[in-house]
Amino acid sequence: MAKTLELMFGTEFGKTARIAVDNPKEPIDEAAVKQSMEQIIAADVFTSASGRYVSSKGARVVDRNVVEYEIV
């Protein structure tokens, strides 16, 4: 089971960009996530193909289960 915290940002061209954080500390502190996203936007360090990050759109934890089968 792999968990990822996805931070979703609005970009200057109206698209959505994401930053994924593997194995986030749980329980998720929503206030800390919001503050971190605001700091990322203010620092203006990250860009994407659709421009600079200008707003926070949301965050979510994605839980992925993988079942492998050995095919002989």
Backbone as XML, in Angstrom:
<?xml version="1.0"?>
<chain id="A" units="angstrom">
  <residue number="1" name="MET">
    <atom name="N" x="0.842" y="-1.167" z="0.000"/>
    <atom name="CA" x="0.000" y="0.000" z="0.000"/>
    <atom name="C" x="0.895" y="1.241" z="0.000"/>
  </residue>
  <residue number="2" name="ALA">
    <atom name="N" x="0.714" y="2.108" z="-0.983"/>
    <atom name="CA" x="1.509" y="3.323" z="-1.090"/>
    <atom name="C" x="0.592" y="4.528" z="-0.982"/>
  </residue>
  <residue number="3" name="LYS">
    <atom name="N" x="0.951" y="5.463" z="-0.111"/>
    <atom name="CA" x="0.167" y="6.687" z="0.032"/>
    <atom name="C" x="0.976" y="7.863" z="-0.468"/>
  </residue>
  <residue number="4" name="THR">
    <atom name="N" x="0.267" y="8.788" z="-1.097"/>
    <atom name="CA" x="0.884" y="9.996" z="-1.621"/>
    <atom name="C" x="-0.014" y="11.178" z="-1.278"/>
  </residue>
  <residue number="5" name="LEU">
    <atom name="N" x="0.592" y="12.255" z="-0.803"/>
    <atom name="CA" x="-0.128" y="13.504" z="-0.594"/>
    <atom name="C" x="0.042" y="14.330" z="-1.852"/>
  </residue>
  <residue number="6" name="GLU">
    <atom name="N" x="-1.066" y="14.664" z="-2.519"/>
    <atom name="CA" x="-1.024" y="15.470" z="-3.741"/>
    <atom name="C" x="-1.449" y="16.892" z="-3.411"/>
  </residue>
  <residue number="7" name="LEU">
    <atom name="N" x="-0.571" y="17.831" z="-3.708"/>
    <atom name="CA" x="-0.879" y="19.248" z="-3.542"/>
    <atom name="C" x="-1.241" y="19.783" z="-4.920"/>
  </residue>
  <residue number="8" name="MET">
    <atom name="N" x="-2.419" y="20.385" z="-5.042"/>
    <atom name="CA" x="-2.895" y="20.862" z="-6.338"/>
    <atom name="C" x="-2.907" y="22.392" z="-6.343"/>
  </residue>
  <residue number="9" name="PHE">
    <atom name="N" x="-2.268" y="22.952" z="-7.366"/>
    <atom name="CA" x="-2.129" y="24.393" z="-7.488"/>
    <atom name="C" x="-2.757" y="24.891" z="-8.783"/>
  </residue>
  <residue number="10" name="GLY">
    <atom name="N" x="-3.333" y="26.081" z="-8.735"/>
    <atom name="CA" x="-3.778" y="26.748" z="-9.944"/>
    <atom name="C" x="-2.590" y="27.481" z="-10.536"/>
  </residue>
  <residue number="11" name="THR">
    <atom name="N" x="-2.470" y="27.461" z="-11.864"/>
    <atom name="CA" x="-1.342" y="28.123" z="-12.518"/>
    <atom name="C" x="-1.801" y="29.415" z="-13.188"/>
  </residue>
  <residue number="12" name="GLU">
    <atom name="N" x="-0.818" y="30.201" z="-13.630"/>
    <atom name="CA" x="-1.133" y="31.495" z="-14.227"/>
    <atom name="C" x="-1.921" y="31.378" z="-15.526"/>
  </residue>
  <residue number="13" name="PHE">
    <atom name="N" x="-1.921" y="30.216" z="-16.171"/>
    <atom name="CA" x="-2.672" y="30.020" z="-17.405"/>
    <atom name="C" x="-3.967" y="29.242" z="-17.179"/>
  </residue>
  <residue number="14" name="GLY">
    <atom name="N" x="-4.421" y="29.165" z="-15.923"/>
    <atom name="CA" x="-5.702" y="28.551" z="-15.612"/>
    <atom name="C" x="-5.734" y="27.042" z="-15.566"/>
  </residue>
  <residue number="15" name="LYS">
    <atom name="N" x="-4.593" y="26.413" z="-15.540"/>
    <atom name="CA" x="-4.515" y="24.944" z="-15.467"/>
    <atom name="C" x="-4.241" y="24.515" z="-14.025"/>
  </residue>
  <residue number="16" name="THR">
    <atom name="N" x="-4.181" y="23.209" z="-13.816"/>
    <atom name="CA" x="-3.856" y="22.662" z="-12.501"/>
    <atom name="C" x="-2.521" y="21.935" z="-12.574"/>
  </residue>
  <residue number="17" name="ALA">
    <atom name="N" x="-1.657" y="22.233" z="-11.604"/>
    <atom name="CA" x="-0.365" y="21.547" z="-11.485"/>
    <atom name="C" x="-0.338" y="20.843" z="-10.133"/>
  </residue>
  <residue number="18" name="ARG">
    <atom name="N" x="0.409" y="19.751" z="-10.057"/>
    <atom name="CA" x="0.448" y="18.961" z="-8.825"/>
    <atom name="C" x="1.881" y="18.717" z="-8.358"/>
  </residue>
  <residue number="19" name="ILE">
    <atom name="N" x="2.023" y="18.662" z="-7.041"/>
    <atom name="CA" x="3.265" y="18.205" z="-6.412"/>
    <atom name="C" x="2.868" y="17.008" z="-5.553"/>
  </residue>
  <residue number="20" name="ALA">
    <atom name="N" x="3.583" y="15.906" z="-5.693"/>
    <atom name="CA" x="3.281" y="14.690" z="-4.935"/>
    <atom name="C" x="4.344" y="14.472" z="-3.861"/>
  </residue>
  <residue number="21" name="VAL">
    <atom name="N" x="3.875" y="14.169" z="-2.652"/>
    <atom name="CA" x="4.762" y="13.877" z="-1.520"/>
    <atom name="C" x="4.501" y="12.430" z="-1.118"/>
  </residue>
  <residue number="22" name="ASP">
    <atom name="N" x="5.509" y="11.585" z="-1.253"/>
    <atom name="CA" x="5.368" y="10.172" z="-0.902"/>
    <atom name="C" x="5.364" y="9.975" z="0.607"/>
  </residue>
  <residue number="23" name="ASN">
    <atom name="N" x="4.601" y="9.000" z="1.053"/>
    <atom name="CA" x="4.534" y="8.589" z="2.460"/>
    <atom name="C" x="4.344" y="9.763" z="3.416"/>
  </residue>
  <residue number="24" name="PRO">
    <atom name="N" x="3.240" y="10.497" z="3.290"/>
    <atom name="CA" x="3.025" y="11.647" z="4.172"/>
    <atom name="C" x="2.789" y="11.218" z="5.613"/>
  </residue>
  <residue number="25" name="LYS">
    <atom name="N" x="3.172" y="12.094" z="6.534"/>
    <atom name="CA" x="2.952" y="11.838" z="7.954"/>
    <atom name="C" x="1.455" y="11.951" z="8.230"/>
  </residue>
  <residue number="26" name="GLU">
    <atom name="N" x="0.914" y="10.946" z="8.879"/>
    <atom name="CA" x="-0.520" y="10.954" z="9.184"/>
    <atom name="C" x="-0.726" y="11.049" z="10.681"/>
  </residue>
  <residue number="27" name="PRO">
    <atom name="N" x="-1.801" y="11.643" z="11.134"/>
    <atom name="CA" x="-2.876" y="12.230" z="10.341"/>
    <atom name="C" x="-2.408" y="13.537" z="9.679"/>
  </residue>
  <residue number="28" name="ILE">
    <atom name="N" x="-3.012" y="13.851" z="8.561"/>
    <atom name="CA" x="-2.654" y="15.047" z="7.809"/>
    <atom name="C" x="-3.124" y="16.272" z="8.582"/>
  </residue>
  <residue number="29" name="ASP">
    <atom name="N" x="-2.233" y="17.227" z="8.802"/>
    <atom name="CA" x="-2.562" y="18.493" z="9.455"/>
    <atom name="C" x="-2.950" y="19.485" z="8.361"/>
  </residue>
  <residue number="30" name="GLU">
    <atom name="N" x="-4.248" y="19.692" z="8.202"/>
    <atom name="CA" x="-4.745" y="20.528" z="7.109"/>
    <atom name="C" x="-4.211" y="21.954" z="7.171"/>
  </residue>
  <residue number="31" name="ALA">
    <atom name="N" x="-4.095" y="22.509" z="8.367"/>
    <atom name="CA" x="-3.580" y="23.874" z="8.510"/>
    <atom name="C" x="-2.124" y="23.949" z="8.053"/>
  </residue>
  <residue number="32" name="ALA">
    <atom name="N" x="-1.337" y="22.940" z="8.393"/>
    <atom name="CA" x="0.075" y="22.915" z="7.989"/>
    <atom name="C" x="0.202" y="22.765" z="6.481"/>
  </residue>
  <residue number="33" name="VAL">
    <atom name="N" x="-0.672" y="21.947" z="5.874"/>
    <atom name="CA" x="-0.650" y="21.770" z="4.422"/>
    <atom name="C" x="-0.986" y="23.081" z="3.735"/>
  </residue>
  <residue number="34" name="LYS">
    <atom name="N" x="-2.024" y="23.762" z="4.221"/>
    <atom name="CA" x="-2.424" y="25.042" z="3.631"/>
    <atom name="C" x="-1.301" y="26.067" z="3.746"/>
  </residue>
  <residue number="35" name="GLN">
    <atom name="N" x="-0.676" y="26.145" z="4.914"/>
    <atom name="CA" x="0.425" y="27.081" z="5.122"/>
    <atom name="C" x="1.606" y="26.754" z="4.209"/>
  </residue>
  <residue number="36" name="SER">
    <atom name="N" x="1.909" y="25.484" z="4.065"/>
    <atom name="CA" x="3.014" y="25.068" z="3.196"/>
    <atom name="C" x="2.728" y="25.425" z="1.744"/>
  </residue>
  <residue number="37" name="MET">
    <atom name="N" x="1.486" y="25.223" z="1.310"/>
    <atom name="CA" x="1.131" y="25.566" z="-0.064"/>
    <atom name="C" x="1.246" y="27.073" z="-0.300"/>
  </residue>
  <residue number="38" name="GLU">
    <atom name="N" x="0.831" y="27.872" z="0.677"/>
    <atom name="CA" x="0.958" y="29.328" z="0.559"/>
    <atom name="C" x="2.423" y="29.749" z="0.472"/>
  </residue>
  <residue number="39" name="GLN">
    <atom name="N" x="3.284" y="29.067" z="1.233"/>
    <atom name="CA" x="4.717" y="29.375" z="1.187"/>
    <atom name="C" x="5.316" y="28.990" z="-0.162"/>
  </residue>
  <residue number="40" name="ILE">
    <atom name="N" x="4.875" y="27.880" z="-0.728"/>
    <atom name="CA" x="5.360" y="27.453" z="-2.047"/>
    <atom name="C" x="4.980" y="28.498" z="-3.094"/>
  </residue>
  <residue number="41" name="ILE">
    <atom name="N" x="3.745" y="28.994" z="-3.029"/>
    <atom name="CA" x="3.293" y="30.015" z="-3.979"/>
    <atom name="C" x="4.082" y="31.305" z="-3.792"/>
  </residue>
  <residue number="42" name="ALA">
    <atom name="N" x="4.261" y="31.735" z="-2.542"/>
    <atom name="CA" x="4.970" y="32.984" z="-2.253"/>
    <atom name="C" x="6.435" y="32.920" z="-2.671"/>
  </residue>
  <residue number="43" name="ALA">
    <atom name="N" x="7.061" y="31.755" z="-2.524"/>
    <atom name="CA" x="8.476" y="31.610" z="-2.874"/>
    <atom name="C" x="8.684" y="31.684" z="-4.386"/>
  </residue>
  <residue number="44" name="ASP">
    <atom name="N" x="7.657" y="31.370" z="-5.163"/>
    <atom name="CA" x="7.699" y="31.433" z="-6.625"/>
    <atom name="C" x="8.886" y="30.661" z="-7.194"/>
  </residue>
  <residue number="45" name="VAL">
    <atom name="N" x="9.114" y="29.469" z="-6.649"/>
    <atom name="CA" x="10.239" y="28.637" z="-7.065"/>
    <atom name="C" x="9.820" y="27.622" z="-8.119"/>
  </residue>
  <residue number="46" name="PHE">
    <atom name="N" x="8.610" y="27.099" z="-7.999"/>
    <atom name="CA" x="8.144" y="26.054" z="-8.903"/>
    <atom name="C" x="7.371" y="26.642" z="-10.075"/>
  </residue>
  <residue number="47" name="THR">
    <atom name="N" x="7.571" y="26.040" z="-11.228"/>
    <atom name="CA" x="6.764" y="26.366" z="-12.400"/>
    <atom name="C" x="6.392" y="25.053" z="-13.077"/>
  </residue>
  <residue number="48" name="SER">
    <atom name="N" x="5.438" y="25.131" z="-13.967"/>
    <atom name="CA" x="5.040" y="23.955" z="-14.732"/>
    <atom name="C" x="4.911" y="24.374" z="-16.183"/>
  </residue>
  <residue number="49" name="ALA">
    <atom name="N" x="4.557" y="23.445" z="-17.025"/>
    <atom name="CA" x="4.351" y="23.756" z="-18.441"/>
    <atom name="C" x="3.232" y="24.772" z="-18.618"/>
  </residue>
  <residue number="50" name="SER">
    <atom name="N" x="2.338" y="24.860" z="-17.639"/>
    <atom name="CA" x="1.237" y="25.814" z="-17.726"/>
    <atom name="C" x="1.453" y="27.041" z="-16.837"/>
  </residue>
  <residue number="51" name="GLY">
    <atom name="N" x="2.714" y="27.320" z="-16.514"/>
    <atom name="CA" x="3.041" y="28.572" z="-15.826"/>
    <atom name="C" x="3.332" y="28.444" z="-14.349"/>
  </residue>
  <residue number="52" name="ARG">
    <atom name="N" x="3.482" y="29.619" z="-13.738"/>
    <atom name="CA" x="3.792" y="29.710" z="-12.309"/>
    <atom name="C" x="2.587" y="29.291" z="-11.470"/>
  </residue>
  <residue number="53" name="TYR">
    <atom name="N" x="2.860" y="28.854" z="-10.246"/>
    <atom name="CA" x="1.789" y="28.515" z="-9.310"/>
    <atom name="C" x="1.259" y="29.818" z="-8.717"/>
  </residue>
  <residue number="54" name="VAL">
    <atom name="N" x="-0.054" y="30.035" z="-8.817"/>
    <atom name="CA" x="-0.631" y="31.293" z="-8.334"/>
    <atom name="C" x="-1.708" y="31.106" z="-7.262"/>
  </residue>
  <residue number="55" name="SER">
    <atom name="N" x="-2.235" y="29.892" z="-7.108"/>
    <atom name="CA" x="-3.254" y="29.667" z="-6.082"/>
    <atom name="C" x="-3.241" y="28.203" z="-5.647"/>
  </residue>
  <residue number="56" name="SER">
    <atom name="N" x="-3.750" y="27.981" z="-4.443"/>
    <atom name="CA" x="-3.888" y="26.595" z="-3.983"/>
    <atom name="C" x="-5.303" y="26.141" z="-4.310"/>
  </residue>
  <residue number="57" name="LYS">
    <atom name="N" x="-5.423" y="24.971" z="-4.902"/>
    <atom name="CA" x="-6.731" y="24.443" z="-5.311"/>
    <atom name="C" x="-7.200" y="23.329" z="-4.391"/>
  </residue>
  <residue number="58" name="GLY">
    <atom name="N" x="-6.280" y="22.653" z="-3.724"/>
    <atom name="CA" x="-6.677" y="21.574" z="-2.840"/>
    <atom name="C" x="-5.548" y="20.601" z="-2.594"/>
  </residue>
  <residue number="59" name="ALA">
    <atom name="N" x="-5.837" y="19.655" z="-1.743"/>
    <atom name="CA" x="-4.870" y="18.606" z="-1.425"/>
    <atom name="C" x="-5.654" y="17.324" z="-1.184"/>
  </residue>
  <residue number="60" name="ARG">
    <atom name="N" x="-5.011" y="16.204" z="-1.462"/>
    <atom name="CA" x="-5.661" y="14.925" z="-1.236"/>
    <atom name="C" x="-4.616" y="13.851" z="-0.997"/>
  </residue>
  <residue number="61" name="VAL">
    <atom name="N" x="-5.027" y="12.828" z="-0.258"/>
    <atom name="CA" x="-4.175" y="11.662" z="-0.049"/>
    <atom name="C" x="-4.665" y="10.584" z="-1.004"/>
  </residue>
  <residue number="62" name="VAL">
    <atom name="N" x="-3.739" y="10.070" z="-1.803"/>
    <atom name="CA" x="-4.045" y="9.001" z="-2.738"/>
    <atom name="C" x="-3.461" y="7.723" z="-2.159"/>
  </residue>
  <residue number="63" name="ASP">
    <atom name="N" x="-4.321" y="6.742" z="-1.961"/>
    <atom name="CA" x="-3.917" y="5.459" z="-1.392"/>
    <atom name="C" x="-3.977" y="4.429" z="-2.513"/>
  </residue>
  <residue number="64" name="ARG">
    <atom name="N" x="-2.855" y="3.825" z="-2.803"/>
    <atom name="CA" x="-2.782" y="2.898" z="-3.930"/>
    <atom name="C" x="-2.363" y="1.523" z="-3.442"/>
  </residue>
  <residue number="65" name="ASN">
    <atom name="N" x="-3.133" y="0.541" z="-3.798"/>
    <atom name="CA" x="-2.806" y="-0.855" z="-3.486"/>
    <atom name="C" x="-2.384" y="-1.549" z="-4.760"/>
  </residue>
  <residue number="66" name="VAL">
    <atom name="N" x="-1.291" y="-2.273" z="-4.702"/>
    <atom name="CA" x="-0.797" y="-3.005" z="-5.841"/>
    <atom name="C" x="-0.745" y="-4.489" z="-5.501"/>
  </residue>
  <residue number="67" name="VAL">
    <atom name="N" x="-1.343" y="-5.299" z="-6.349"/>
    <atom name="CA" x="-1.290" y="-6.747" z="-6.189"/>
    <atom name="C" x="-0.532" y="-7.288" z="-7.394"/>
  </residue>
  <residue number="68" name="GLU">
    <atom name="N" x="0.592" y="-7.924" z="-7.115"/>
    <atom name="CA" x="1.398" y="-8.497" z="-8.188"/>
    <atom name="C" x="1.111" y="-9.980" z="-8.307"/>
  </residue>
  <residue number="69" name="TYR">
    <atom name="N" x="1.054" y="-10.432" z="-9.555"/>
    <atom name="CA" x="0.850" y="-11.843" z="-9.844"/>
    <atom name="C" x="2.042" y="-12.371" z="-10.615"/>
  </residue>
  <residue number="70" name="GLU">
    <atom name="N" x="2.518" y="-13.522" z="-10.203"/>
    <atom name="CA" x="3.634" y="-14.133" z="-10.917"/>
    <atom name="C" x="3.063" y="-14.994" z="-12.019"/>
  </residue>
  <residue number="71" name="ILE">
    <atom name="N" x="3.356" y="-14.628" z="-13.238"/>
    <atom name="CA" x="2.885" y="-15.364" z="-14.403"/>
    <atom name="C" x="4.057" y="-16.194" z="-14.917"/>
  </residue>
  <residue number="72" name="VAL">
    <atom name="N" x="3.888" y="-17.486" z="-14.921"/>
    <atom name="CA" x="4.976" y="-18.361" z="-15.334"/>
    <atom name="C" x="4.736" y="-18.900" z="-16.714"/>
  </residue>
</chain>
